[in-house]
Amino acid sequence: MKILGAHTIDNGGIHMAARRAGNAGMRALQIFTAIPKYYGDKVSIKPERVTRFRAALEEAAIDPRHVIVHAAYVLSVATPDDEKYVRACGGLAKELERSTALGVGGICFHSGSAGTSDRSESAKRIAAAIVNALESVKGETRVLVENTAGAGRTMGKTAAEVGEILSHVPKRLRKRTGYGLDTCHLYASGYDITASKAALTAVLDEFEEATGEPPAFFHLNDSEGGLGSNKDRHMLIGEGKIGEAPFGWLMQDRRTSEVPLILETPQKEYDIPDDDASPDPYDVQMMSLLEGMGRKR
């Protein structure tokens, strides 16, 4: 089963994001639980917010296990700067606390830049931050590394690097972590998923071999930048440099079954009123396109 969803607009609260997803016929969802430009290391979630969100998920027929929380962009647990690292670690643990309270399936995060430090040492720092979060917060919610578009010295650009990060997580905690793949990031980082269906399959095989497991989620985004551009700029599927065909191939791959497939494509109505639960027209358009791809054999 293909579990399609999107990072919907949360004007009015995360429960409204869930209602908009449900009204678009989605079965998966991605949200922020705090302002993504701040560490959020001291932000807790109120019980009434949890109650509203869980009720909205039930109304929308979205399984909480198919909800991904995107952690704050500033949580650079790859950094060699001790002060920033401590805050980023605290922010990741607090994100897991909020997400566990909501009962969602996982949180995804960008590891950040290694800066001037050795990349292998940076991989160990990232893993240590994951372990700290998992040991601080008990529960079933997973902490998932997202691959990067590869700008500068950001970590998680290659399958080998994602595998190296996860290799430093103790076996007793490995079931509570994993990784996800963003199609724009793959292409922008140099993986040519447009060459052929076989080439796309080989890329997914490479990540699965390096990590010992398939992806726990996918972000489905076309790319404004070209192959190897390292530009993290998302576009509607079919309107970027990736084009429609690779998404059709991806929808036929076994690894896109039973995991959240999340659109992070542009929205048409960013200023939707807080009390308007209408789905975004672009989300409806993308859902229709992907559902059609999923039915083709």
Backbone hydrogen bonds, N-H to C=O, Kabsch-Sander energy under -0.5 kcal/mol:
donor,donor_aa,acceptor,acceptor_aa,energy
3,I,1,M,-0.6
3,I,259,V,-0.7
4,L,2,K,-1.0
5,G,261,L,-2.4
6,A,28,A,-0.7
7,H,263,L,-2.4
8,T,6,A,-1.3
8,T,30,Q,-0.6
13,G,10,D,-3.0
16,M,13,G,-1.0
17,A,13,G,-1.3
18,A,14,I,-1.8
19,R,15,H,-1.9
20,R,16,M,-2.5
21,A,17,A,-1.9
22,G,18,A,-2.5
23,N,19,R,-2.2
24,A,20,R,-0.7
24,A,21,A,-0.9
25,G,22,G,-1.5
26,M,21,A,-2.4
27,R,4,L,-3.0
28,A,4,L,-1.2
29,L,66,H,-1.5
30,Q,6,A,-1.9
31,I,68,I,-1.8
38,Y,35,I,-1.6
43,V,40,G,-1.1
44,S,42,K,-0.7
49,R,46,K,-0.8
50,V,46,K,-1.7
51,T,47,P,-2.4
52,R,48,E,-2.2
53,F,49,R,-2.1
54,R,50,V,-2.8
55,A,51,T,-2.1
56,A,52,R,-2.1
57,L,53,F,-2.4
58,E,54,R,-2.0
59,E,55,A,-2.3
60,A,56,A,-2.1
61,A,57,L,-0.7
61,A,58,E,-0.9
62,I,57,L,-2.4
63,D,61,A,-0.6
66,H,63,D,-2.5
67,V,64,P,-1.7
68,I,29,L,-2.8
69,V,106,G,-2.4
70,H,31,I,-2.9
70,H,68,I,-0.5
71,A,69,V,-0.7
71,A,108,C,-3.0
73,Y,36,P,-1.9
74,V,36,P,-0.8
75,L,72,A,-1.2
76,S,74,V,-2.5
77,V,75,L,-1.7
78,A,111,S,-1.5
79,T,76,S,-1.2
82,D,80,P,-0.7
85,Y,81,D,-2.6
86,V,82,D,-2.3
87,R,83,E,-1.7
88,A,84,K,-2.6
89,C,85,Y,-2.8
90,G,86,V,-2.2
91,G,87,R,-2.4
92,L,88,A,-2.3
93,A,89,C,-2.3
94,K,90,G,-2.3
95,E,91,G,-2.1
96,L,92,L,-2.1
97,E,93,A,-2.0
98,R,94,K,-2.5
99,S,95,E,-2.6
100,T,96,L,-2.5
101,A,97,E,-1.9
102,L,98,R,-1.5
103,G,99,S,-1.0
104,V,99,S,-1.8
105,G,64,P,-1.5
105,G,67,V,-0.9
106,G,67,V,-1.5
107,I,142,R,-2.8
108,C,69,V,-2.5
109,F,144,L,-1.7
111,S,109,F,-0.5
114,A,153,R,-2.4
117,S,114,A,-2.0
122,S,118,D,-2.0
123,A,119,R,-2.2
124,K,120,S,-1.4
125,R,121,E,-1.8
126,I,122,S,-2.3
127,A,123,A,-2.2
128,A,124,K,-2.3
129,A,125,R,-1.9
130,I,126,I,-2.0
131,V,127,A,-2.7
132,N,128,A,-2.5
133,A,129,A,-2.1
134,L,130,I,-2.5
135,E,131,V,-2.6
136,S,132,N,-1.5
137,V,133,A,-1.8
142,R,105,G,-2.2
143,V,176,R,-2.4
144,L,107,I,-3.3
144,L,142,R,-0.6
145,V,178,G,-2.4
146,E,109,F,-1.9
147,N,180,G,-1.6
148,T,156,G,-1.8
154,T,151,A,-2.0
155,M,112,G,-2.8
162,V,158,T,-2.2
163,G,159,A,-2.6
164,E,160,A,-2.2
165,I,161,E,-2.3
166,L,162,V,-2.1
167,S,163,G,-1.7
168,H,164,E,-0.7
168,H,165,I,-1.2
169,V,166,L,-1.5
173,L,170,P,-2.0
174,R,170,P,-0.8
174,R,171,K,-0.6
176,R,173,L,-1.9
177,T,174,R,-1.8
178,G,143,V,-1.0
180,G,145,V,-2.5
181,L,217,F,-1.8
183,T,181,L,-0.5
183,T,219,H,-2.5
186,L,182,D,-2.5
187,Y,183,T,-2.2
188,A,184,C,-2.9
189,S,185,H,-1.9
190,G,187,Y,-1.3
191,Y,186,L,-2.5
192,D,190,G,-0.8
193,I,191,Y,-1.8
195,A,192,D,-0.8
200,L,196,S,-2.1
201,T,197,K,-2.5
202,A,198,A,-2.2
203,V,199,A,-1.7
204,L,200,L,-2.0
205,D,201,T,-2.5
206,E,202,A,-2.2
207,F,203,V,-1.9
208,E,204,L,-2.3
209,E,205,D,-2.7
210,A,206,E,-2.2
211,T,207,F,-1.8
212,G,208,E,-2.1
216,A,179,Y,-3.5
217,F,179,Y,-0.5
218,F,260,P,-2.2
219,H,181,L,-2.6
220,L,218,F,-0.5
220,L,262,I,-2.7
221,N,219,H,-0.8
222,D,235,M,-2.0
224,E,233,R,-2.6
228,G,187,Y,-2.1
229,S,226,G,-2.1
230,N,188,A,-2.5
232,D,230,N,-0.6
233,R,231,K,-1.4
235,M,222,D,-1.8
239,E,236,L,-2.3
241,K,223,S,-3.2
247,F,244,E,-1.2
248,G,244,E,-1.4
248,G,245,A,-0.5
249,W,245,A,-2.0
250,L,246,P,-2.4
251,M,247,F,-2.3
252,Q,248,G,-0.8
252,Q,249,W,-0.7
253,D,250,L,-1.6
256,T,253,D,-1.8
257,S,254,R,-1.5
258,E,1,M,-3.2
261,L,3,I,-2.9
262,I,218,F,-3.1
262,I,260,P,-0.6
263,L,5,G,-2.4
263,L,261,L,-0.5
264,E,220,L,-0.8
270,Y,268,K,-0.5
272,I,269,E,-0.9
276,D,273,P,-1.9
277,A,275,D,-0.7
284,V,280,D,-2.2
285,Q,281,P,-2.2
286,M,282,Y,-2.6
287,M,283,D,-2.7
288,S,284,V,-2.2
289,L,285,Q,-1.9
290,L,286,M,-2.6
291,E,287,M,-2.7
292,G,288,S,-1.9
293,M,289,L,-1.8
294,G,290,L,-2.4
295,R,291,E,-1.2
296,K,292,G,-0.9
296,K,293,M,-0.6
